């Protein structure tokens, strides 16, 4: 594996892509430390010190620590992800967006344009809600978080946060186009990884202060390793459906006749359901910032606080739903069956056409359900660990799912470059199979 990392810098194009990606990520991390004007960061930090085990802690994980500091990148990439969700949902129900999805490069360009417009609108709305939320925060030691509230502060916050999100979106697109890996995924990935050293120091302080036992820490580490191994196993798991193509004689040449397979992944949707579900679960808290005095909304919000049993149940069900929903969007058994029939391919024992599509859909449903339930359980782990062992958010399942999934996908792309140029990959046996977000 060490030689594979050395080979990365021997290939000029791959070296350029890797260094370009690292440079973009450095720019992103620098922007995450530039504070937003009009906010007392010390008073804000004192308030958020007691909010680490709430929804704010989870949102801050996606923003790479920028939300707690109210920096120019406070909203992170979540508005772009929310806009992508909306566009994909429209693509399954609105004929106009369905036509765009089938128009090739021109259609994708239009969809990207609409996604950007949606990102601006969602970011502006979230920035306005965040500005109101910051103004309503209680003073800490007599110091207000927003010394001069009003429309001037709100307008400045909307401009700053929205511009920051647009810039992050542009950085992600640059990584995807000129770098290595999926840009949006890597931005979320680096935001989570950036908190890893601080999380380790916090755990060490708890251990040295006697507030955490050595056996508890060993259990957390062993449990974390086991969860990572399970995530890798499920992410790479496949069900291979055998496919046979008959021989064809064209002139004096014989074509086809080979046996192949359809690789159906247990987790076709990757970590997209987790991110989609997070966006849905963020909505109640965002709504409460606009109506802080409505008691019945506050009561409903109390049942949907992270860690509450109802929140965990709803969160898990939403993940399972989006796992099936997104799998249905990205994988169409009818189209696959029609293409197989067009070229004479068939599954042994299954009639081509409609029967083949039904069989593939049946198998895909059976393998998607256990995978979706597994990822739902892993995603709920942060709240269970916080309540039972009082560990950091980082050691929960959501962060691990994203980190492992993005790491596998990026390594798979690097390995493809190496093997294409006749270099050894990271593994002597087999290939790394990643999962694009």
N, C-alpha and C positions, 0 to 999 in steps of 0.2 A: 504494500500500500504506500510506503514511503517513496518508492520509485515512481509510482503513479503521480504523486504530487510533484515530484521533480520533473516529470515529463510535461506537466502543464506549462511550465515556463520554457520548455524547449520548442513549443509550437507557437509561432508568432501570433497567429490569429487568436488562439485560445488564451495566450498570455495577455493580449490586448483586451480581450473581452473580460477576463477576470479582474484585471487592474481597473478597467473602466467601471465595473460593477462595484468594486470596493471604494472607488472614489465617490461614486454617487451615494453610497451608503454613509460615507463620512460626512458628506454635505447634509444628508438627512439628519444625522445625529447632531451636527452643529446647530441646525435650525431648531432642534428640540430643546435647546438651552437659551434661546433668545426670548426674553419675557415680553408679554403683551403690555403696551402702555396703559396706565391708569389703574393698575392692580398692585396692591401691597403683597408681594410674594411671601414675606415672612408670616403675615396674618393668615394667608391662604394655606401655607404649609402647616400651620398650627391646627387649622380646622381639619385638613385632610389627614392629619396624623391619627385621628380617631376613626377614619373612614376606610381603612385598608381592607376591612372584611365586608365591604358593601359593594353595591353595583359600581361605585366610583372606582374601586380598586380593580375591578374587572375591565372597565372601559379604559382605565389608565394603562393596563397591560397591552391593549391593542394600540394605544397611542405612544408606547415606548417611554412612559413617564412624563410625557409632555402635558397631559391633562392636569395632573397635580400641580404643576408649575405654571399653568395657564400661559404657556409659550405660544408663539405664532403657529405652531403645529399641534395645538391642543386637541383639535377635532380628529387628527390623524387621517387615516384613509377610509374610515367608516362611511362618510357620506358617499364616496365613490362606490363602495360595496353595496350600499343601500340602493343607489341609482341603478346599478347593474342588476340587482334583484328585481326591481320594478320593471326594467326593460325586458328581462327574461320572462317574467310573468306575463307581460303584455304580448310577448312573442308566442305564447301558447293559447291566447284567447282572442287577440286582435288580428284580423286578416292582413292589415297593412304591414304589421311587424313580421307576420309569418312570411309574407312575400319578400321582405327585406332579407330574412334569414336564408332564403333560397336564391338570392341574386348574386352570390359569390362575393368578390372583392368589393364591388360597389355597394352592395347591401351591408357588408360589415363596416364599411366606412360611414354609412349613414347611421347605423346602430351605435357606433362609437361616438359620433357627433351628438346624438340624442342622449347618450349616457353622460357625456360631459355637461350638457345643458342641465340635466337632472342633478348632477353633482353640485353645480353652482346653486341651484334652488334649495336642495336639501341642506347644504352647508350653511347657507344664509339663514335658514330657519333654525337650525341647531345652534348657530352662533347667537342668534337673537335670544333663544331660550337660555343659553349658557350665560349671556350677559345679565338677564333678569335674575337668574339663579345666583350669580356672584354678588349682585347688588343686595339680595335678600339674606346673604349669609350673616350670622351674628358676629359682632365685633369680638376680637380676641384681645384680652388685656386692654380694653379701651381703644383698640386700633381696628378700624373698619377695613375689610378686604378691598372695597372700592371707596377710596376717600371722597371722590366727587362723582356720585351717581347721576344719571340723567340720560337724555337722548344723545348727547354728545358722546358719552362713554359707550352707549349701545351701538351707535353708528360706527364708531372706531373699532369696536370689537367685531362687528359683523364684517367689516372690510378686512381686518387683520386675519381672522380665523378662516374666512372664505378664501382669501388669497393663499394662505398657508396650505389649505387642502388642495387647491388647484395646483400649486407648485409640487406638492407631494405626488399628485396624480401624474404630472408631467415627468417627474423623476422615475416613477414606476414604468411609464411607457418607454423612457430612454433605456432603462435596464433591459426590458423585454426586447427592444429593437437592436441595441448595440452591445449589450452585455451578455451575461449568462444567467439562465433561469427566468422565472416569472417575476417581473418587477414588483407587482403589488404584493405577491406572496413574500418576497424577500424583505420588503419594507416592514410588513407585520412581523416577520421572523426576526429581523435585527432589533426591532423594538422590544421583543420578548427577551432575546438573548442579552440585551444591554442591562437588564435588571438582574441577571444571574449572579454577578459578583456581589452586589449589594445584598441579595437574598442569602448568599452563603455567609457573609459577615454578620447579618442579623441572626442567623441560626447559631453561629459560633458565640455571639454575645449572649444569647439565651442560654446556651450550654455552660459557658464560663460563669455566668451569674447564678447558676443553680436553678434556674426556672425551667430547665428542660433536662431530662435524664439522658444519659449516654445510650441507654437501650432504646429510648424513644427515637433518638436521632438515627441510630443504626436501623431501626425498623423503617423509618421514613426513607432512608437511602435505599434499602433493599426493596421497599415497595415501589419506589420511583424507577429503579432498574427493571423490576418485573413489569411495570406498566409500559415502559419503553419497548421491552422485548415483545410484549403482547401487541402493541400498536404496529410494530414493524411486521410481525407475523400476519396480522389481519390485513394490513395495507398491501402486502405482497401476495396474499392468498388469491388463487384463481380457480375457477371451474372451467376446464377445457372441454368443449363440445367437439367431437370428431366430425370432420367434413371430408367428403370424397368427391373428387372431380374426375369425370370420365375422360378417356383418351379421345382426342380429335385428330383426324388425318387431314392435313391441308397440303395438297400436292404430294410430295414425297416425304414430308416431315410429319412427325407425330407430336402433338402437343397435349399437355395435361396428363391426366392419369395419376396425379399425386394425391397423397392423403395429407391433410392439414388439420387445423383445429381453430375454433373460435375461443379466444381467451376472455372469459367473463370474470371480471374482478368482483370480489366480495364487497369491495367499497368503491364502486364506480364513481360516486359523487365526490370522493376525497373528503376534505375538511370543509367543503362548501356548506353542507347542512349545518355545521357548527357555527359558522360565521353568519349564515342566514338567521338561524335561531337566536343568536346574540342580538342581531339587529331588531328582531321582533320583540325580544324581552326588554330591550332598551326603551321601547315606546311608552310603557306606562310611566316610567320615571320622568321621561321628557314631557309627557302631558301634565304631570304634577307640578313641574316648574312653571307652567303657564297659569295653573289654577291652585295656588298654595292654600287658599282659604276655603276651598270646597271640601267639606268634611267627609262626604260619602266617597269622594275620589281618594282622599287620604286613607280611608278605611280599606278600600279595595287595594290600594298600593301597599298597605301593610301586609296583606296576604301574599303579595307577589315580591316581597323582599328576598334577595338572594339568601339562601340558607333555609327559608321556610319550606315546609314539606310540599305545599301547593306549587311553589315556584319550581322545585325540583321535578315534580311530576309533569307540569306543563312544559318545562324546558325540555325534558326527555321526549315527550310526545311530539313536540315541534321538530326536534332533530330527526326523529323517525319519519315524520311526514315529509320533511324537506329531502331526506335521503331518497325516498321513493319518487318524489316530485322531480328532483333534479336528474335522477337516473332516467326517468321517462323523457326528459328534455334532450339529454345528450346521447341517448341510446334508443334507436327506433328499430324494434325487431322486424317490423313490416318491410322497411326499406332494406334491411340486411337480407331478409328472406327473398325479396324480389331480385336483388343483385346476385345472390347465389343461384337462383333459378335461371337468370339471364345467361350466366356462364356455365350452366349445367351442373352446378354443385348441389349436393344433397347431404343430409344427415342420415347415416345408415338406420333404416327402420322407420324413418319419418318421411311422409310424402312432401314434395316440394310445394312452396307457395304458402297458403294459409296455415296448413298444419305445422309447417316449419316455424312460422312466426309465433304461433301459439305455444309451441314447445320451447322456443328460446325465451319467450316472455315468462312462461311458467318457471323455468330454471332460474332466470334472473330474479324473479320475485322471491324464490325460496332462498337464494344466497344473499340477497340484499337485506332481508329482515334480520337475520342474526348479526350481520355486520352493523346495521343501523342501531340495533339494541346495544351492541358492545360499545359503540362510540357514544351513545347517549349516557351509558353508565360511566364511561371514562370522563365525559364532560361534566358530570355532576360531582365528580370526586373533589374539586376544590372546596365546595361548601361542606362536604362531609369531613374532610381533613381539617378545615378551619374550626369546625365545631368540636371534633374529637381530639385532635392533636395540636390545634392552634399553630399550624404551619403557614408559611408564606403562600400567597396566591400563585406564585411561580410554580410551586411544586404540584399544582393541580393538573387535571387532565386536559383542559382546554389548551393551555399553553404547550403542553407536551404533544398533543395531537398536531398542532400547527407546526411546531419546531421539527418533529420527526417527519411529517409529510413533506414539508418544504425542503428539508435537508435531503431526503431521498430523491425528490424530483430534480434538485440542482445537481446532485452527484450523478444522477443518471444522464443528464445532459452533458456534463463534463466527460463522463466515461464514453459517451457516443462520439465526441470529438476525438478522444484518444484512440479508440478502436478504428475509427474511420481513417486515421493516419497511421495505422499498423502499430500502435503502441498498446501495451498491456493496460487493462482497466484496473479498477480498485480491487476486484475479486478475481482470483485465479480460476474459480469454478463458478459458472452461472453469470448472470447479469443483474445489475441493480435495476429494479423496476420502481420508478417514482410515481407520484401522483400529483398531477398539475392541479393547482387551485383555480 
